[in-house]
Amino acid sequence: MSRIARATPLLVLGLAVALVLVVLLAVGIGSVQVPLADTWHIVLAHLTGSGQVDDLVADQIVWRIRLPRVLLAALCGAGLAVAGVVLQALVANPLADPYVLGVSSGSSLGAALVFTLGAGALGGLGVSSAAFLGAMIAVALVFALGQRRGRLAPTRLVLAGVAVGYLFSAATSYVQLSAAPNELRLLMFWLLGSVAGAQWSQLSIVAVVVVASVLLLVLYGRRLNALLTGDESAAALGVDVRKLRIGLLLLASLLTGTLIAVSGGIGFVGLMIPHLVRLVVGSDHRRVLPVAALFGAVYLVLVDLISRTVDSPNELPLGIFTAAFGAPFFLWLLRRNKSVG
């Protein structure tokens, strides 16, 4: 067993502990500060059903407002990072991220229609439902266009994703032109990504999708490793490449669509985190996937904390900061990867 393989369980444990500490820290920090000990007491009292919370204002802030938001940020960070790992293996492109399939553009159009035309525009669907529907329509188009002779072709998949993304972005821009100023501000905030206003009712389905996806993908780690060796080599190892690619596409699309529907467009997480993780643990997906999920969760919780404290009491969209951190990393990656271009 290699040194990296032996160290990975300790790294996973360390990241899990760091995630708990970062969540508690982020829940306590804001326009109203709540001491770490009080934050822990409030969370523990609600989780165990025992103990009494004396400060009802702090209880409302911690349990009703901040904790759902912070947990949603963690889930989105984990899910987007894992989706990035999968898509980079799927299309054999180190620069792929969860938005390469046009998912973000499709969801943006669905949300824009509801923001500007009202829920009646899409049969009574809310913003999240409309965003998810738009994402799935975009993926269906990419899936149909990305095939050649009945097989998914990675290059065609990327090109189809780019084309569909531009098409839906153009439609979104047209819808924005008819939006009122207050509607446009809400829409722009959503398009740049935010977990503000997160509620406990949103977390259950997101948590199920993210956790189930990570566990399933870890079980398929060997097949993902085989996919990196090329189609012929993977087939020689007994992997049904076509079926695996379709399954990965559907899973990554479902995961990304679910996350975008509740958080809007948060870019660069799925591009940056997988590469940083591979620099530490290597390319074995059985190690990359759990580490990327935890690292992505910690990262986005910290980004969300920055977004609501850097200009407090004003709040900025997450996408501003993920782009500010991710764009320089993207340029460094282009310079480092001599095979690109």
N, C-alpha and C positions, 0 to 999 in steps of 0.2 A: 504494500500500500504506500503510495507516494506521500510526501510531507504535506502537500496541499490537501489531499483527501483526508488525512488524519486531522488537519487543522480546521476543516470545514464545519464539523459539529460545534466546535468552540466558537467559531465565527457566527454561526446561526444563533447559538445561545446568547452571545454578546449583543447581537443586533436585536434579538427579542427583548432583552433587558433594556437596551437603549430605547426601543420603541415605547415600552411602558413608561420610562422616565420622561421621554420627550412628550408623550401624550399628557401626562400629569402636569408637566411644565407649561405646555401650550394652553391647557385648560385654565390654569391659574393666572396667566398673563393676559392683560387687555386694558381697556380704558378703566376698568375696575379691577384692582389687583386682589387675588385671593391667595393667601399663603399656601405653600405646598402641603403642609400638614393638614390644613382645613380642607383642601381639595381632596386629598386622600381619604379623609374622614367622611366627606359627603359621598364620594363614589362608593366607598366600602359600605356605608349605611344603606344605600339604595340596592347594591348588589346582594347583600346578605339579608336585607329586611330587618336588621337589628340596629340598635343605636338610635339616637335622636339628634336631629340637626337643629341647632339653636338659631343660627343665622339664616332666616328664610330667604333673604335677598341673595346671599351667596349660594344658597341651594338652587335657586332659580337660574342664576348665572351659570353655575357649573353643570348642573344636570340637564336643564331644559334647553340651554342656548349653546354653550361651548362644547360640551362633550360630544353631542351628535355631530357637530361640525368637524371636530378634530378627528373623530373616528371615520367620518366619510372621507376626509382628506387622506387618511392612512389607507383606506380601502382603494381609493382612486389611484394613489401612488403605487400601491402593490399591483393592482390590476393592469395599469398602463405599462409598468415595467415588464411584467410577464408577457403582455401582448407584444411588446417590442421584441423580446427574446424569440417568441414564436414566429413572428413575421420575418425577422432577419434570417431564421433558418428556412422558412417556407419559400421565400423568393431568392435565397442565396445572395443577399445584398446586405452588407454591413451598415448601410445608410438608411435602411427601411425603418419605419416607425408605425405606430398604430393608425396613422392617418393616410398611409400610402394607398389604402383601398378606397379612398373617397368617403370614408365613414363620417368624418367630421363635417364635410361639406353637406352630406345628406341630412345629417341631424340638424345642422344650422338652418337649412331651408325649412325643415319641419317646424322648428322653434320659431323662425321668423314669421311664418304664416300665422301661427297662433298669436304671437305678440302683436302683429299689425292688423290682422283680420278678425281676431277673436277665436274662441274655441269652436264656434260653429263652422269655421272654415274647413276643418278636418273631422267633421262628424262628432263634435263635442269632445275631442281629445284635448288633454292638458298639454302644457309645454313639454314635460318629460316624455309623455306617451308619443306626442307628435315627433319629438326629436329621435326617439328610438325607431319609430316607423320610417322616418326619412333615412336613417342610417341603414336599416335593413333593405330598403329599396335600392340605395346606392350599391350595397354589397351584392345584391342580386344582379344588377347590371354589370358590375365588374366581373362577377363569376361567369356570366354569359359571354362577355367579350374576351375574357382571359383564357379561353380554351382554344386549343388547336387540335383538330381531329379527335375530339372527345377527351383530350387530356389537358390538365392545367399546365400552362407554360409560364414559368416565373417571370420572364421578360414581358410577355403579353399581359400578365396580371398587373405588373407595375405600370405599364403604359396605359392600360385600361383604367386603373385607379386614378392616374393623373388626369386623363381625359374626362372621366366622370366627375372628378373633384372640381375641375374648372367649370364644367357645365352647371353643376349645382351651385357653385359659388356665384356664377353669373346670375342665376335665378334669385339667389339670396340678395344680391346687390340691387336687383330690380325691385324686389319686395321692400327693401329698406327705403327706397326713394319715396314710397307712399306712406311711410310711417310718420306718425306725429313725433315731435321732439321728445316727449316723455317716454313714448314707446321705443324710440330709437336708442335712448340712453340705456334702458333696461336690456334691449337686445344686444347692444354692444358689450355691456358688462357680461352678459351670458356667453357671447361668442368668445370672449377672452378668458372665460373660465372662472368659476367661483363656487365655493361650498357654503357660502353664507345662506342662512335660512334653512340649513339641513334639519331634518326632523327624524325622530326615532323610527317613524313608520317607513322611511326610505331605506333604512339601513339593512333590514332583514334580507330583502331580495338581493341587494348589492353584495352583502356579505356571503350569501349562499353562492352566488355566481362566481365571485372572486375565489373563495376558498375551494369550491368544487373544481374550478378550472386549474388552480395551482396543483391540487392533489392529483388530478387526472393527468396533467402534463408531466409531473414528476414520474408517474408510473410509465409514461411513454418516453422517458428520457433516453433510453438506448436507441429507440427508433429515430428520435430527433438527431442523435449523434450520427446515426447511419446516414441520415439525409444530407448531412454536411459533407459526406465523402463523395457525393454525386449520385445521380439516379441509377446508373448501372451498378455501381458498387453496393448501393442500398438494396437494390433488387436481388443481387447475388447473396446478400445476407438474409434474405427471406422477407424483406419489407415490401408490402404492397404500396408503392410510391404514390400512385394515383389516389387510392383510398385515404392514405395518410394526409396528402396535401389537401384534399377536400375537407377532411375532418378538422385539420388545423385551421383552415380558412374559416370554416363555420364557427369554431370555438373562439378564435381571435376576434371575429366580427361580433359575435354575441357579447363577448366580454367588453370590447371597446364601445359598442353601441349602448350597453347598459350604463357604463361609466359616464359617457358623454351626455346621456339623457339626464343625469342628475347633477352634473358638474359643469357642463358646457365644454368649450374647446380648451384643453390644457395641453400645450405642445411640448415637445422635446424630452419629456420624461421617458417615453419608450425608446428614444434614440440614445440618450445619454447613459441611463442607469445600466442597461445590459453591457455596454462597453466597459464601464468602470468596474463592474463585477467580474467580467472576464479577465481583466488585468490582474485581479487578485486571486481568483479561484480556477482560472483556466477555462476551457471551452466545453467541458463535460456538462450537459444540461441537467444531470441529476444533482449537480452542485449549483449551477448557475441559477436555476429557477427559484429554489427557496431563498437563496441569498438575495437575488434581485427583488423578490417580493418584499422582503423585510427592509432592504435598503431603500426601495422606492417608497415604502410607507413612511419611513423616518424622514426621507428627503421632502416629501410633499407636506408633511405636518409642519416642518420647519419653514418651508416656503409660505404656507398659509399663515403661520405666525408672523412672518415678516410682512406679508401683505396687509395685515390688519393693525400693525403696530408702527410701521415706518412713518406713517403720516396720520397717526391717531389724532382724533377719533374717526377720520376718514378711512375708507377701506378701498384698496386697489385690487383689480382682478389678478388672479393667480398667473394667467398667461403672460403678463408683463414680466414677471420675475423668472418664470421658467424659460422664457425666450432670452432674457438678459443673461442667464446662466448657461443656457443651452447653445445659443448661437456661437459664442467663442469656442465652446467644446466641439461643435460641429466643424468649425474652421480648422481647429487643431486636428480633428479626426481626418479631414480631407488631406491635410498636409502629411499626416503620419501614414495614411493608407496609400501607398504608391500605386496600388492596383486600380484605384478609382480614377476614372478619366483616362 
